[in-house]
Amino acid sequence: MYAIVRAGGRQYRVQQGDTIYIDSLSAAVGDTVRLGEVLLLAGGDGGAKVGNPLLSAAAVVGTVVEEGRDKKIRVFKYKKRKGYRRTRGHRSSYTAVRIDSIES
């Protein structure tokens, strides 16, 4: 069984045992997290269930495994023949969540 969940403005296809990296959550390592915005459930015995837009009774439960920061992204702006150059950097914080169960 797998589910499509929305977390941090992105959609993830998850199943039990997967580890997903989502935008930083306010949860400590070892805490249980409940992702309630389930868009689709499929792969079980009964076909796919599609929300309109969400499935109200479904949820995905996971455990926070790690918190960290991605590698640095360099943003470089340049205009030829104008002498204009700007360099900025950015690092996003993430939370790694291991999916424990999918509740329907």
Secondary structure, DSSP 8 states (H G I E B T S, - for coil): -EEEEEETTEEEEEETT-EEEEE--S--TT-EEEE--EEEEESSTT--EE-SS--SS-EEEEEEEEEEE---EEEEEEETTTTEEEEEEE--EEEEEEEEEEE-
